Amino acid sequence: MGCAPSIHISNNRSLNHSVGEDEDAPGPAPRSGQRRSAAPDSGRARLAEPQPRDSGASKVSVTDVQFGPMRFHQDQLQVLLVFTKEDSQCNGFYKACEKAGFKCTVIKEVQAVLTCFLDKLHDIIIIDHRNPRHLDAEALCRSIRSSKLSENTVIVGVVRRGDKEEVSLMPFIAAGFTRRYIENPNIMACYNELLQLAFGEVRSQLKLRACNSVFTALEKSQEAIEITSEDHIIQYANPAFETTMGYQSGELIGKELAQVPINEKKGDLLDAINSCITIGKEWQGVYHTQKKNGDNIQQNVKIIPVIGQGGKIRHYVSIIRVCNGNNKVETVTESVQTDSQTDNQGSKHKDRRKNSIDTKAVSSRTSEVSNQRRHSSLARIHSMMIEAPITKVINIINAAQENSPMPVTEALDRVLEILRTTELYSPQFNAEDDPHATDLVGGLMSDGLRRFSGNEYVLATKNLQPSSSSIPVPISLHDIPPRIALAIENEELWDFDIFELEAATQNRPLIYLGLKTFARFGICEFLQCSEVTLRSWFQIIETNYHSSNPYHNSTHSADVLHATAYFLSRSKIKETLDRIDEVAALIAATIHDVDHPGRTNSFLCNSGSALAVLYNDTAVLESHHAALAFQLTLENDKCNIFKNLERNDYRTLRQGIIDMVLATEMTKHFEHVNKFINSIRKPLAAQENEETDKNQEAISTMLRTPENRALIKRMMIKCADVSNPCRPLQYCIEWAARISEEYFSQTDEEKQLDLPVVMPVFDRNTCSIPKSQISFIDYFITDMFDAWDAFVDLPDLMQHLDDNFKYWKALDEKQLRSLRPPPE
């Protein structure tokens, strides 16, 4: 094994500052006894500098700190005094700082405290806690503690000397104070307090900061390191250890060694190790263990007992070294008392190197057997006639690992871990500070059962069943009312008013918009069906949309149909998709939410509805929409628009329609978007840099493959389905009102039926609609439409999106929860 990388830890302040140096105070230092003052109203009253006249025994030096084998240099301590007025107590601490040689800043204005602290990062902050009416010391302390930079800062509260009965300090400590100082303006008393802080809490905080450096070194080390308690509870495992053993980040922490898949003899081995340690003897030997995936590995172990305080062993530190070109693992395990200093550091490193060499002969036979098993497995895989693409990828990576350096091998191990997961395209979502985003992602992207403990679900008293209705008499479009004719006049424009059509048609906009749109695209000619059949089909489909739903009704279907037709009319889409793709897209848009109950998939799964049972809690609504649409179409010859198609054309069309409807399921949102970006947008951007005839032909060929056309169609219907934030503002607001009311209604019913509340923020009494829209745009809309716009070119939509986001943001900044600002 090659030489291990050396680790050097330095103190940044010690490299750049000398004691008494103030980088923020340029110019000559003040004369002896002189104070440097800021403007009276600036909030920073003065800075105390070390005074030559006081140099001597009173000066405090805390510049050299020893922490185990580590020595580091600390700058001159900085003290921040927060007093609303300069009384005797403030002056006492100020003069004590001068006496000790600490740099001191006095702040009078509370508003300037946090800014000053973030600028200087003081070691000690002393806050006047005596006058709550003038200064809310606890609120100020909490404000400072809210910054991670205050983690190692000591905060002292000055309290009044009273005759009252002693009270609990818990509220004081809970606010973030480190110590309490009972007021005493005597300079010597203040000086002694500073001395106790400097050599007590401050020095302890310096050591804690040093621990951060040590742990940073452990995290970045290529050595695999594990720390366990005396009870064999795993307390720390660095990334190299997790990768070596095949575990995810943090997966091992808090587990007993017995909970980890290991050789059953390891427990006996640990007993033997402990029995040796208790009598002060070294233990050395070899044992086998298992990685998470079941692969056996061999470890060479050496335990050196280092007795600490109380004569007890507090932790076991295991260091595992993997040799290049082999399947063996070399391990040196040392027992150390972490709260005491250790001896013979140099000899330990020599022993580790020595034992690494000793394991080569022991593990060579294991490596040969393992290699034989690997070659046998690969031979079986390559002899198979059918091989999955992911298997090919994994085999290529495994082959590349054979003779690669250790960093490359470890990196490829992480790649393999990712490839073996099922959610290759779903990002790891973290929005702890945004409950609206958390609820939206959880409500729209979960299977509905993840919020339960165990495998139980609750059966609702109301099961949602597919609706049925008789076919109404087909309507005629020859003599449509003038208002409807006017409403659909500009249906090819993006700013088309779907709500005017909804009002004009008495909540039946789909049939009118659908007939005109299908006529524009010549759908009847492709399907070889009559206009009467098409009208009957639109009627049965629209009848099965629930007009009682605030959002998921036939108006939403008509809106998605309009957006899909608009996208199909863009030049890039017309160049890419085939005629059958256009037909599939328009039909899919029409049927994509038919018989939607106004509840999410999660609600149906949690309530144990018949649909959830039928579709096994997987893509429940989307599967139902597609299945019911074909059922309604095929069961009656009068509305069967597919009856004259050739068998192969019908199968291709049906497959395309179903694929697009299923793409509207939100659990696959990031998968579809990321596949489009990686398979369409990025390759297209790379090829568009060279505008030659040959290159344009290559682009066209790339886009028109069946796989890429499917990606484009999925992205198209997804964008059409959630295009509300890209509509003109007045339409965007109306859609926001409708979807919010539908979610409010679901939350009401979940509470009524004692079901898990899937989206708690959608409570009609507390919900902020602007926040919900901002979160939806941030997490679902922006990236998707950026990619779609880059491909299709949609400047008007992106301008609407920008304007609408600013509108919601402005309402939120005014702390308004409503759709519109109150009238002036």
C-alpha positions in Angstrom: 0.0 0.0 0.0 1.2 3.5 -0.9 2.1 6.1 1.7 -0.8 7.5 3.6 -1.5 11.2 3.0 -0.2 13.5 5.7 -2.7 15.9 7.4 -1.7 19.3 8.5 -4.0 21.5 10.6 -3.3 25.2 11.1 -5.0 28.0 12.9 -6.0 30.7 10.4 -5.9 33.5 12.9 -2.4 32.5 14.2 -1.0 32.7 10.6 -2.4 36.1 9.9 -2.4 38.1 13.1 -0.1 39.0 15.8 -1.2 39.7 19.4 -2.7 43.1 19.8 -3.1 43.6 16.0 -6.5 45.0 14.9 -7.0 44.7 11.2 -10.1 46.8 11.3 -8.4 49.7 13.0 -5.9 51.2 10.5 -3.7 54.1 11.5 -1.4 54.7 14.4 -2.2 53.1 17.8 -3.5 55.5 20.5 -1.1 56.9 23.1 -0.9 55.5 26.6 -4.2 55.9 28.4 -6.0 57.1 25.3 -9.3 55.5 24.2 -10.3 55.1 20.6 -13.9 56.3 20.1 -16.4 56.1 17.3 -19.1 58.6 16.6 -21.5 59.0 19.6 -24.5 57.6 17.7 -22.8 54.8 15.8 -23.5 52.2 18.5 -19.8 51.3 18.9 -18.6 53.5 21.7 -15.0 52.6 22.1 -12.2 50.0 21.7 -9.8 49.2 24.5 -6.3 48.5 23.4 -3.4 47.1 25.5 -1.8 49.9 27.5 2.0 50.0 27.9 1.7 51.5 31.4 -0.1 48.3 32.6 2.3 45.8 31.0 3.4 43.4 33.7 2.0 40.6 35.8 -1.6 41.8 35.2 -1.5 41.0 31.5 -3.2 37.7 30.6 -1.7 35.4 27.9 -3.9 32.7 26.6 -2.0 32.5 23.3 -0.6 29.0 23.7 -3.2 26.2 24.2 -2.2 22.5 24.5 -4.9 19.9 23.5 -3.5 16.4 23.7 -0.7 16.2 21.1 -2.1 19.3 19.4 -0.8 22.8 20.2 -2.3 25.9 18.7 -2.0 29.7 19.0 -4.8 32.0 20.0 -5.1 35.6 19.1 -5.7 38.3 21.7 -9.1 37.7 23.3 -11.9 40.0 22.1 -14.7 41.1 24.5 -18.0 42.7 23.5 -19.8 44.8 26.2 -23.5 45.4 25.6 -24.7 48.2 27.9 -27.3 50.8 27.0 -25.5 53.3 29.1 -22.0 53.6 30.5 -22.4 53.1 34.2 -19.9 52.0 36.8 -20.5 48.3 35.9 -19.7 48.9 32.2 -16.6 50.9 33.1 -15.5 48.2 35.5 -15.5 45.6 32.8 -13.9 48.0 30.3 -11.0 48.8 32.7 -10.6 45.1 33.5 -10.2 44.4 29.8 -7.5 47.0 29.6 -5.8 45.5 32.6 -6.0 42.0 31.1 -4.9 43.2 27.7 -8.1 42.1 25.9 -9.5 44.0 23.0 -12.9 45.4 24.1 -15.8 46.9 22.2 -18.7 48.7 23.8 -22.1 48.7 22.1 -25.0 50.9 23.2 -27.5 50.3 20.5 -29.1 46.8 20.5 -29.6 46.9 16.7 -25.8 47.0 16.1 -24.9 44.1 18.4 -25.4 41.2 15.9 -23.7 43.1 13.1 -20.7 43.9 15.3 -20.4 40.3 16.5 -20.6 38.9 13.0 -17.9 41.3 12.0 -15.5 40.6 14.9 -16.6 37.2 16.2 -15.8 38.0 19.9 -14.7 35.3 22.3 -16.7 36.8 25.2 -19.9 38.8 25.2 -21.2 40.5 28.4 -24.8 41.7 28.3 -26.5 44.0 30.8 -29.4 41.9 32.1 -30.4 44.4 34.9 -32.9 46.6 33.0 -35.4 44.6 31.0 -37.3 47.7 30.0 -34.2 49.2 28.3 -32.7 46.0 27.0 -34.3 42.5 26.5 -31.1 40.6 27.3 -32.6 37.2 26.8 -34.0 38.0 23.4 -30.7 39.5 22.3 -28.9 36.4 23.5 -31.2 34.2 21.5 -30.6 36.3 18.5 -26.9 35.9 18.8 -27.2 32.2 19.4 -29.3 31.8 16.2 -26.1 32.3 14.3 -23.9 29.2 14.0 -20.9 31.4 14.4 -21.7 31.9 18.1 -21.3 28.2 18.8 -18.0 28.7 20.6 -18.7 32.1 22.1 -19.1 32.6 25.8 -22.0 34.9 26.8 -22.3 36.3 30.3 -25.4 38.1 31.7 -25.0 40.8 34.4 -27.8 40.6 36.9 -28.8 42.8 39.8 -27.7 42.1 43.4 -31.0 41.6 45.1 -32.4 40.4 48.5 -35.0 38.3 46.8 -35.1 34.5 47.1 -32.8 32.7 44.6 -34.7 31.7 41.4 -33.9 29.0 38.9 -31.3 29.6 36.3 -33.0 27.4 33.7 -34.7 30.3 31.7 -31.3 32.1 31.8 -29.5 29.1 30.4 -32.3 28.3 27.9 -31.9 31.8 26.4 -28.2 30.9 25.6 -26.2 32.4 28.4 -23.1 30.6 29.6 -22.7 32.3 33.0 -24.4 34.8 35.3 -22.5 37.6 36.9 -24.0 39.4 39.9 -23.3 43.1 39.5 -20.1 44.3 41.1 -18.4 47.3 39.4 -15.1 46.7 41.3 -12.4 46.5 38.7 -10.6 43.6 40.5 -13.9 41.6 40.7 -14.4 42.2 36.9 -10.8 41.3 36.2 -11.1 38.0 38.2 -14.3 37.1 36.3 -12.5 37.7 33.0 -9.6 35.5 34.2 -12.0 32.6 35.1 -13.6 32.9 31.7 -10.3 33.1 29.8 -8.8 30.0 31.5 -12.1 28.2 31.8 -15.0 28.4 29.3 -13.0 30.2 26.6 -10.1 27.7 26.7 -12.7 24.9 26.6 -14.3 26.5 23.5 -10.9 26.7 21.8 -10.5 23.0 22.3 -13.9 22.3 20.9 -12.9 24.4 17.8 -9.8 22.2 17.6 -12.1 19.1 17.6 -13.8 20.5 14.5 -10.5 20.5 12.7 -9.7 17.0 13.8 -13.1 15.7 12.6 -12.6 17.5 9.3 -9.4 15.6 8.9 -11.2 12.4 9.7 -14.0 13.1 7.2 -11.5 13.8 4.4 -9.1 11.0 5.3 -8.8 8.1 2.9 -8.3 5.8 5.8 -11.5 4.0 6.9 -12.1 5.0 10.5 -14.7 3.8 13.0 -15.2 4.8 16.7 -17.3 2.8 19.1 -18.1 3.2 22.8 -17.0 0.8 25.5 -20.4 -0.9 25.0 -19.6 -1.4 21.3 -22.1 1.2 20.1 -20.9 2.8 16.9 -20.5 6.5 17.5 -18.6 7.6 14.4 -17.8 6.2 11.0 -16.1 8.4 8.4 -17.1 8.4 4.7 -14.2 6.1 3.8 -15.3 3.5 6.3 -19.0 3.7 5.1 -17.9 3.3 1.5 -15.6 0.4 2.4 -18.3 -1.5 4.3 -21.0 -0.6 1.8 -23.2 1.6 4.0 -25.0 4.9 3.4 -24.0 8.1 5.2 -25.0 8.0 8.8 -26.6 4.5 8.5 -24.2 3.0 11.1 -24.4 5.6 13.8 -26.0 4.5 17.0 -26.1 0.8 16.1 -24.5 -1.9 18.1 -21.9 -4.0 16.4 -24.2 -6.9 16.9 -26.8 -5.2 14.7 -24.4 -4.9 11.8 -24.1 -7.9 9.4 -20.8 -9.5 10.7 -19.4 -12.9 11.4 -21.1 -14.5 14.4 -17.7 -15.2 16.0 -17.0 -11.5 16.3 -18.8 -11.3 19.7 -16.5 -13.9 21.1 -13.5 -12.1 19.6 -14.5 -8.9 21.4 -14.8 -10.8 24.7 -11.3 -12.1 24.1 -10.0 -8.6 23.3 -11.6 -7.2 26.5 -10.2 -9.9 28.6 -6.7 -9.1 27.4 -7.1 -5.4 27.8 -8.3 -5.7 31.4 -4.9 -7.2 32.4 -2.9 -4.7 30.3 -1.9 -7.0 27.5 -1.9 -6.4 23.8 -4.1 -8.5 21.5 -3.4 -9.3 17.9 -5.2 -11.5 15.5 -7.2 -12.0 12.3 -11.0 -12.2 12.0 -13.5 -12.1 9.1 -16.5 -9.8 8.8 -19.0 -8.9 6.1 -19.9 -5.8 4.1 -23.5 -4.8 3.9 -23.9 -6.7 0.6 -22.7 -9.9 2.2 -19.2 -9.9 0.8 -16.7 -11.4 3.3 -13.6 -9.4 4.1 -10.6 -10.3 6.2 -9.3 -7.9 8.9 -5.9 -8.0 10.7 -6.5 -6.5 14.2 -4.1 -5.2 16.8 -5.4 -3.8 20.1 -3.1 -1.6 22.1 -4.6 -0.9 25.5 -4.2 2.8 26.6 -5.6 3.3 30.1 -7.2 6.6 30.7 -8.9 8.3 33.6 -10.4 5.8 36.0 -8.6 3.0 34.3 -11.4 2.4 31.8 -11.4 2.0 28.1 -13.9 4.6 26.7 -13.8 4.0 23.0 -12.5 1.6 20.3 -11.0 3.3 17.3 -10.8 1.0 14.2 -8.7 1.8 11.2 -9.3 -0.3 8.1 -6.9 -0.2 5.1 -7.9 -1.7 1.8 -4.9 -2.9 -0.3 -4.9 -2.0 -4.0 -5.3 -4.9 -6.4 -6.7 -7.3 -3.8 -10.0 -8.2 -2.2 -8.6 -8.1 1.3 -8.9 -5.5 4.0 -6.2 -4.7 6.6 -7.4 -3.3 9.9 -5.6 -1.9 12.9 -7.9 -1.4 15.9 -6.6 0.6 18.8 -8.3 1.3 22.1 -7.9 4.8 23.3 -9.2 6.8 26.3 -10.4 9.9 24.4 -10.5 12.2 27.5 -6.8 11.6 28.3 -3.5 12.1 26.6 -1.9 9.1 24.8 1.7 8.1 24.7 4.0 6.6 22.1 2.3 8.1 19.1 5.3 7.4 16.9 5.5 3.7 17.8 1.9 3.2 17.1 2.2 4.4 13.5 5.2 2.0 13.0 3.1 -0.9 14.4 0.3 0.0 11.9 2.7 -0.1 9.0 4.2 -3.4 10.1 0.9 -5.1 10.5 -0.3 -3.9 7.1 2.6 -5.8 5.6 2.0 -9.0 7.6 -1.5 -9.4 6.2 -0.5 -9.9 2.6 0.4 -13.5 2.8 -2.6 -14.3 4.9 -5.1 -12.9 2.5 -3.6 -13.9 -0.8 -5.5 -17.2 -0.9 -8.7 -15.5 0.0 -8.1 -13.1 -2.9 -7.6 -15.9 -5.3 -10.8 -17.7 -4.3 -12.7 -14.4 -4.5 -11.3 -13.7 -8.0 -12.3 -17.2 -9.1 -15.9 -16.6 -7.9 -15.9 -13.2 -9.6 -14.8 -14.6 -13.0 -17.3 -17.4 -12.7 -20.1 -15.0 -12.0 -19.1 -12.8 -14.9 -18.9 -15.8 -17.2 -22.4 -16.7 -16.3 -23.6 -13.1 -16.9 -22.0 -12.8 -20.3 -23.3 -16.1 -21.4 -26.9 -14.9 -21.0 -28.6 -13.9 -24.2 -30.6 -11.1 -22.6 -28.7 -8.5 -20.5 -30.2 -5.4 -19.0 -28.5 -2.1 -19.8 -27.9 -1.4 -16.1 -26.1 -4.8 -15.9 -23.8 -3.8 -18.7 -23.0 -0.5 -17.0 -22.3 -2.2 -13.7 -20.0 -4.7 -15.4 -18.1 -2.0 -17.2 -17.6 -0.2 -13.9 -16.5 -3.4 -12.1 -13.9 -4.0 -14.9 -12.6 -0.4 -14.6 -12.1 -0.9 -10.9 -9.8 -3.8 -11.3 -6.6 -1.8 -11.9 -7.7 1.6 -10.8 -6.0 3.7 -8.0 -7.8 3.6 -4.6 -9.5 7.1 -5.0 -11.0 6.0 -8.3 -12.1 2.7 -7.0 -13.8 4.3 -4.0 -15.5 6.9 -6.2 -16.8 4.1 -8.5 -18.1 2.2 -5.5 -20.2 5.2 -4.7 -21.4 5.3 -8.3 -22.4 1.7 -8.1 -24.3 2.4 -4.9 -26.3 5.1 -6.6 -27.0 3.0 -9.7 -28.4 0.1 -7.6 -31.1 2.4 -6.2 -34.5 2.6 -7.8 -34.9 6.4 -7.6 -32.1 7.3 -10.0 -33.7 10.5 -11.2 -35.4 11.7 -7.9 -33.4 14.3 -6.0 -32.8 14.1 -2.3 -35.3 16.7 -1.1 -34.6 18.9 1.8 -36.8 21.8 2.6 -37.0 21.8 6.4 -37.5 25.5 6.5 -40.3 25.5 4.0 -43.4 23.6 5.3 -45.4 24.5 2.2 -42.8 22.9 -0.1 -42.5 19.9 2.3 -46.3 19.3 2.2 -46.5 19.8 -1.5 -43.7 17.3 -2.2 -45.0 14.9 0.4 -48.6 15.2 -0.7 -48.1 15.1 -4.5 -45.1 12.7 -4.7 -45.9 10.1 -2.0 -47.8 6.9 -2.3 -50.1 7.9 0.5 -49.1 5.3 3.0 -45.8 6.6 4.1 -47.3 8.7 6.9 -48.6 5.7 8.7 -46.9 3.6 11.3 -46.9 -0.1 10.2 -49.0 -1.3 7.3 -52.4 -0.1 8.4 -54.7 2.1 6.5 -58.1 3.4 7.4 -61.2 2.6 5.3 -63.3 5.7 4.7 -67.0 5.5 4.9 -67.2 7.1 1.4 -65.5 5.0 -1.3 -64.9 6.8 -4.6 -66.3 4.8 -7.5 -66.0 5.5 -11.2 -69.0 7.5 -12.3 -71.3 6.4 -15.1 -73.8 8.2 -17.1 -75.9 7.6 -20.2 -74.7 9.2 -23.4 -76.6 12.4 -24.0 -77.9 13.4 -27.4 -75.0 14.9 -29.4 -75.0 18.7 -29.7 -74.6 20.6 -33.0 -72.0 23.3 -33.6 -73.6 24.7 -36.7 -75.7 27.2 -34.8 -73.7 27.9 -31.6 -74.6 31.0 -29.6 -72.7 34.2 -30.5 -71.1 34.4 -27.0 -69.6 30.9 -27.4 -68.4 31.7 -30.9 -66.7 34.8 -29.6 -65.2 33.0 -26.7 -63.4 30.4 -28.8 -62.4 32.9 -31.6 -58.8 33.2 -30.4 -58.2 29.8 -29.1 -54.8 29.5 -30.8 -53.3 32.3 -28.7 -51.7 31.6 -25.3 -53.7 34.4 -23.5 -56.9 32.7 -24.5 -59.6 33.2 -21.8 -60.7 29.7 -20.7 -62.9 31.1 -17.9 -65.0 33.2 -20.4 -65.6 30.0 -22.4 -66.5 28.2 -19.2 -69.1 30.9 -18.4 -70.5 31.0 -21.9 -70.9 27.2 -22.1 -72.3 26.8 -18.6 -69.3 24.8 -17.4 -69.0 22.7 -20.5 -66.1 24.2 -22.3 -64.3 21.0 -23.3 -66.7 19.9 -26.1 -66.6 23.3 -27.8 -62.9 23.9 -27.5 -62.1 20.3 -28.3 -64.1 20.2 -31.5 -62.5 23.3 -32.8 -59.0 22.3 -31.8 -59.4 18.8 -33.2 -60.7 20.3 -36.5 -57.6 22.6 -36.7 -55.3 19.6 -36.4 -57.4 17.3 -38.7 -57.9 14.6 -36.1 -61.1 13.2 -37.7 -59.2 12.6 -40.9 -56.4 10.7 -39.1 -58.9 8.6 -37.1 -61.2 8.2 -40.1 -64.2 9.0 -37.9 -67.1 11.3 -38.4 -67.7 14.6 -36.7 -70.8 13.1 -35.1 -68.7 10.3 -33.5 -66.2 12.8 -32.3 -68.9 15.0 -30.7 -70.4 12.0 -29.0 -67.0 11.1 -27.7 -66.3 14.6 -26.3 -69.8 14.5 -24.6 -69.2 11.2 -22.8 -65.7 12.3 -21.7 -66.9 15.7 -20.4 -69.9 14.2 -18.7 -67.5 12.1 -16.6 -65.6 15.1 -15.4 -66.9 16.2 -12.0 -68.3 19.8 -12.3 -68.5 19.9 -8.5 -64.7 19.9 -8.2 -63.3 23.4 -7.8 -60.2 22.5 -9.9 -60.1 19.1 -11.5 -63.1 19.6 -13.8 -63.7 19.8 -17.5 -62.4 23.4 -17.5 -59.0 22.2 -16.3 -59.1 19.5 -19.0 -59.9 22.2 -21.7 -57.1 24.3 -20.3 -54.6 21.5 -20.6 -55.9 20.7 -24.1 -55.4 24.3 -25.1 -51.8 24.4 -23.7 -51.0 21.1 -25.5 -52.3 22.4 -28.8 -50.3 25.6 -28.3 -47.1 23.6 -27.8 -47.9 21.4 -30.8 -48.1 24.5 -33.0 -44.5 25.6 -32.1 -42.0 25.0 -34.9 -39.6 22.9 -32.9 -42.4 20.5 -31.9 -43.8 20.3 -35.4 -40.3 19.4 -36.7 -39.9 16.7 -34.2 -43.1 14.8 -33.6 -45.0 12.6 -36.0 -48.7 12.9 -37.0 -49.6 10.0 -34.6 -47.8 11.8 -31.8 -50.0 14.9 -32.2 -53.2 12.8 -32.1 -52.0 11.0 -29.0 -51.1 14.2 -27.3 -54.4 15.9 -27.9 -56.5 12.9 -26.8 -54.3 12.4 -23.7 -54.8 16.0 -22.8 -58.5 15.6 -23.1 -58.8 12.5 -21.0 -55.9 13.0 -18.6 -58.1 13.7 -15.5 -61.5 12.2 -16.4 -63.5 11.1 -13.3 -61.1 12.8 -11.0 -62.7 12.8 -7.5 -61.0 16.1 -6.4 -58.7 14.2 -4.0 -55.1 13.2 -4.3 -53.6 9.7 -4.7 -52.5 9.9 -1.1 -56.0 10.5 0.1 -57.3 7.5 -1.9 -54.6 5.2 -0.5 -55.1 6.4 3.1 -58.9 6.0 2.8 -58.6 2.5 1.3 -60.8 3.5 -1.7 -61.8 0.9 -4.3 -59.6 2.5 -6.9 -56.5 2.4 -4.6 -57.2 -1.3 -3.9 -57.7 -2.0 -7.7 -54.4 -0.3 -8.7 -52.3 -1.4 -5.7 -51.7 2.1 -4.4 -49.6 2.9 -7.4 -50.5 5.7 -9.9 -54.1 5.2 -8.8 -55.8 8.2 -10.4 -53.6 8.3 -13.6 -54.2 4.6 -14.2 -58.0 5.1 -13.6 -58.1 8.1 -16.0 -56.6 6.2 -18.9 -58.5 2.9 -18.2 -61.9 4.6 -17.9 -61.4 6.8 -21.0 -60.7 3.7 -23.1 -63.6 1.8 -21.5 -66.0 4.7 -22.2 -64.7 4.9 -25.8 -64.8 1.3 -26.7 -68.0 0.2 -25.0 -70.3 2.2 -27.3 -69.9 2.3 -31.1 -71.5 5.8 -31.3 -68.5 7.3 -29.6 -65.7 4.9 -30.5 -63.3 7.2 -32.3 -60.8 4.3 -32.8 -63.1 1.9 -34.6 -61.8 2.5 -38.1 -58.1 2.5 -37.2 -55.8 -0.3 -38.4 -54.8 -2.7 -35.5 -51.1 -1.6 -35.4 -52.0 2.1 -35.6 -54.5 1.7 -32.7 -51.9 -0.1 -30.6 -49.3 2.6 -31.2 -51.8 5.3 -30.5 -53.1 3.7 -27.4 -49.6 3.1 -26.0 -48.8 6.8 -26.6 -51.9 8.1 -24.9 -51.5 5.9 -21.9 -47.8 6.8 -21.6 -48.6 10.5 -21.6 -51.5 10.2 -19.1 -49.3 8.2 -16.7 -46.6 10.9 -17.0 -48.8 13.4 -15.2 -48.3 11.4 -12.0 -46.3 13.7 -9.7 -44.2 10.9 -8.1 -42.3 10.6 -11.4 -42.0 14.4 -11.8 -38.2 14.7 -11.3 -37.5 11.5 -13.2 -39.3 12.9 -16.3 -37.7 16.3 -16.0 -34.2 15.1 -15.5 -34.4 12.5 -18.3 -35.6 15.3 -20.6 -32.7 17.6 -19.5 -30.0 14.8 -19.8 -31.3 13.1 -22.9 -32.7 16.0 -24.9 -31.6 19.5 -23.7 -27.9 18.9 -22.8 -27.1 16.9 -26.0 -29.0 19.5 -28.1 -27.1 22.4 -26.5 -23.8 20.7 -27.2 -24.6 20.1 -30.9 -26.2 23.5 -31.5 -22.8 25.1 -31.1 -21.9 23.9 -34.6 -24.5 25.1 -37.1 -23.7 23.0 -40.1 -26.0 21.0 -42.4 -24.5 17.8 -41.2 -24.9 18.8 -37.6 -28.6 19.9 -38.1 -29.2 16.5 -39.6 -27.7 14.8 -36.6 -29.9 16.9 -34.3 -33.0 15.9 -36.2 -32.1 12.3 -36.1 -31.4 12.4 -32.4 -34.7 14.1 -31.6 -36.8 11.8 -33.7 -35.8 8.5 -32.1 -38.9 6.8 -30.5 -37.3 7.1 -27.0 -36.7 10.9 -27.3 -40.1 11.6 -28.9 -41.6 9.8 -25.9 -39.6 12.0 -23.5 -40.7 15.1 -25.4 -44.4 14.1 -25.3 -44.2 13.4 -21.5 -42.6 16.8 -20.9 -45.2 18.5 -23.1 -48.2 17.2 -21.2 -46.5 17.7 -17.8 -45.9 21.4 -18.7 -49.5 21.7 -20.0 -50.9 20.1 -16.9 -49.3 22.6 -14.5 -49.1 25.7 -16.8 -51.2 27.8 -14.5 -48.3 29.9 -13.1 -47.3 30.7 -16.8 -50.8 32.1 -17.6 -51.6 35.8 -17.5 -51.9 37.0 -13.9 -55.7 37.2 -13.6 -55.9 33.5 -14.8 -53.1 32.5 -12.6 -54.9 33.9 -9.5 -58.1 32.1 -10.4 -56.4 28.8 -10.8 -54.6 29.3 -7.5 -57.9 30.0 -5.8 -59.5 26.8 -7.3 -56.6 24.4 -6.4 -56.4 25.8 -2.9 -60.1 25.3 -2.3 -59.8 21.7 -3.5 -56.9 21.1 -1.1 -58.7 22.8 1.7 -61.7 20.5 1.1 -59.5 17.5 1.2 -57.9 18.6 4.5 -61.4 19.2 6.0 -62.5 15.6 5.0 -59.2 14.1 6.3 -59.9 15.6 9.7 -63.5 14.6 9.6 -62.6 11.0 8.8 -59.6 10.9 11.1 -57.2 10.2 8.2 -53.6 11.4 8.1 -53.6 15.0 6.9 -51.4 14.8 3.8 -50.8 18.5 3.4 -51.3 20.2 6.8 -50.4 23.7 5.5 -53.6 23.6 3.4 -55.8 24.4 6.3 -58.3 27.0 5.2 -58.0 28.9 8.5 -54.2 29.2 8.4 -52.9 28.7 4.9 -50.9 31.3 3.1 -51.8 31.0 -0.6 -48.9 33.2 -1.7 -46.4 30.9 0.2 -48.0 27.8 -1.4 -47.7 29.3 -4.9 -44.1 30.4 -4.3 -43.1 26.9 -3.1 -44.9 25.2 -6.0 -43.1 27.5 -8.5 -39.8 27.1 -6.8 -39.8 23.3 -6.5 -41.8 22.1 -9.5 -42.2 24.8 -12.1 -39.1 26.8 -12.6 -36.6 24.1 -13.6 -39.1 22.3 -15.7 -40.2 25.3 -17.7 -36.6 26.6 -18.0 -35.8 23.3 -19.8 -39.0 23.3 -21.9 -38.5 27.0 -22.9 -34.9 26.3 -23.9 -36.2 23.6 -26.3 -39.5 25.1 -27.6 -38.9 28.9 -27.2 -41.7 30.3 -25.1 -40.8 33.9 -24.1 -44.3 35.0 -23.3 -44.9 32.1 -20.9 -41.6 32.8 -19.1 -42.5 36.5 -18.8 -45.8 35.5 -17.2 -44.1 33.1 -14.9 -41.7 35.9 -13.7 -44.5 38.4 -13.3 -46.7 36.0 -11.3 -43.8 34.9 -9.0 -43.1 38.6 -8.2 -46.8 39.1 -7.5 -47.0 36.2 -5.0 -43.6 37.3 -3.5 -44.9 40.8 -3.0 -48.0 39.5 -1.2 -45.9 37.2 1.0 -43.5 40.0 1.9 -46.5 42.0 3.1 -47.4 38.9 5.2 -50.7 38.6 3.3 -52.2 35.1 3.1 -55.0 36.0 0.6 -55.1 35.8 -3.2 -55.2 39.6 -3.6 -54.1 42.6 -1.6 -56.9 44.3 0.3 -58.6 47.2 -1.5 -57.1 50.6 -0.8 
